[in-house]
Amino acid sequence: MKLYLSRHGQAVSRAPTDAQRPLTETGRAALLAHWQGMRDSGIAVSALIASPFVRAQQTADCIDQVYGGLPRQTCEQLVPDANPQALFDWLLANPPADNAVLVSHMPLVAQLTASWTGSVERIGFNVGTVACLDVEVAAAAGARLLWLRSPGEAVSGR
């Protein structure tokens, strides 16, 4: 199964709590352009699963604006300091659709990608970066990284 792991877009630096930090207008525009480019290159998205934090929900809104009418879930195991194993357990209990997008934060996106692919190196995720994973099982070393794309980069491969 193919899954996309996305870090939220650029957010404001301060809010009453970290969970309440919204996207900036620049962040929103970069996300819309990034996902439009991926859609135009033939990348299909079937569902959204996002952290409950405002910036992740707004990132999911941008993706839905590009693709339109996607089924959506909120997942507490996608917050910044969540444990990758907790997310794996959640995914096993709630199997996602093929081509679903998981919207999360640093450091979880880097830890999750490294764990899922069995990599010893931490994978860097700028804001808005998307990893395409070929997932065999929601477990450590259960996936293969197909590609990593950041806003502003050319999109190739599906």
C-alpha positions in Angstrom: 0.0 0.0 0.0 1.2 3.5 -0.8 1.0 6.1 2.0 2.1 9.7 2.0 3.5 11.2 5.2 3.4 15.0 5.2 4.8 17.5 7.6 2.4 20.5 8.1 3.1 23.8 6.3 4.8 26.9 7.7 3.1 28.0 10.9 3.3 31.2 13.0 5.9 31.0 15.7 3.7 31.9 18.6 0.2 31.1 19.8 -1.3 30.5 23.3 -0.2 26.8 23.0 1.8 24.9 20.4 -1.3 23.0 19.4 -3.0 26.3 18.4 -0.3 27.6 16.0 -2.0 28.2 12.7 -0.4 28.2 9.2 0.9 31.5 7.8 -0.6 32.7 4.5 2.8 32.0 2.9 2.6 28.4 4.3 -0.9 27.9 3.0 0.1 29.2 -0.5 3.2 27.0 -0.6 1.1 23.9 0.4 -1.6 24.6 -2.2 1.1 25.0 -4.9 3.0 21.9 -3.8 -0.1 19.6 -3.7 -1.4 21.0 -6.9 1.9 20.1 -8.6 1.7 16.6 -7.2 -1.9 16.2 -8.3 -1.0 17.5 -11.8 1.8 14.9 -12.0 -0.7 12.1 -11.4 -0.3 11.5 -7.7 -3.6 10.2 -6.3 -4.8 10.9 -2.8 -7.7 8.9 -1.3 -8.0 10.0 2.4 -6.6 12.3 5.1 -5.5 11.4 8.6 -4.2 14.4 10.5 -2.9 15.4 13.9 -5.4 17.3 16.0 -3.1 20.4 16.1 -4.4 23.4 14.2 -1.5 23.6 11.7 -1.9 19.9 10.7 -5.7 20.3 10.3 -5.2 23.4 8.2 -2.6 21.5 6.1 -5.2 18.7 5.6 -7.7 21.5 4.5 -5.2 22.6 1.9 -4.7 19.1 0.6 -8.5 18.6 0.5 -8.9 21.9 -1.3 -6.7 20.5 -4.1 -8.2 17.0 -4.3 -11.7 17.8 -3.0 -14.1 15.8 -0.8 -11.6 13.4 0.8 -12.6 11.3 3.8 -10.9 12.5 6.9 -9.9 11.3 10.4 -8.1 13.0 13.3 -5.4 10.9 15.0 -4.0 11.7 18.4 -1.0 9.5 17.6 0.2 12.0 15.0 1.1 14.8 17.5 4.8 16.0 17.5 6.0 13.9 20.5 4.0 10.7 19.8 5.7 7.4 19.7 6.0 5.7 16.3 4.9 2.4 17.8 1.7 4.0 19.0 0.9 5.2 15.5 1.8 1.7 14.1 -0.7 0.2 16.6 -3.3 2.7 15.6 -2.9 2.0 11.9 -3.1 -1.7 12.5 -6.4 -1.2 14.4 -7.6 1.5 11.8 -6.2 0.4 8.4 -5.9 3.4 6.1 -6.9 3.4 2.5 -4.3 3.1 -0.2 -2.9 6.6 -1.0 -3.9 8.1 2.3 -2.0 11.1 3.6 -0.8 11.2 7.2 -0.3 14.8 8.3 2.0 15.3 11.3 4.9 17.2 12.8 8.6 17.1 13.6 10.1 15.2 15.3 7.5 12.4 14.7 7.7 12.5 10.8 11.4 12.0 10.9 11.3 9.3 13.6 8.4 7.5 11.9 10.1 7.5 8.5 13.3 6.2 9.9 11.6 3.5 12.0 9.2 2.5 9.2 12.0 2.1 6.6 14.5 0.6 9.1 16.9 3.5 8.5 19.6 4.4 11.1 19.7 7.9 9.7 17.1 10.5 10.6 15.3 11.8 7.5 15.0 15.6 7.3 11.6 17.1 6.8 11.2 20.8 6.0 7.8 22.3 6.5 5.4 20.9 3.9 7.7 18.0 2.9 6.0 14.8 1.8 7.4 11.3 1.9 5.9 8.6 -0.3 6.1 5.2 1.4 5.4 1.7 0.0 4.0 0.1 3.2 4.0 -3.6 3.6 3.0 -3.5 7.3 2.6 -0.8 10.0 5.7 -1.9 11.8 9.4 -1.1 12.2 11.2 -1.9 8.9 7.7 -2.5 7.3 8.0 0.1 4.5 10.3 1.4 1.7 10.8 5.1 1.1 10.0 5.8 -2.6 10.6 9.6 -2.6 10.7 12.7 -0.6 9.5 16.1 -1.9 9.5 19.6 -0.4 7.5 22.6 -1.6 9.2 24.3 -4.5 10.9 21.1 -5.7 10.0 19.5 -9.1 7.8 16.5 -8.7 8.7 13.3 -10.5 7.6 9.7 -9.9 4.4 8.5 -8.5 
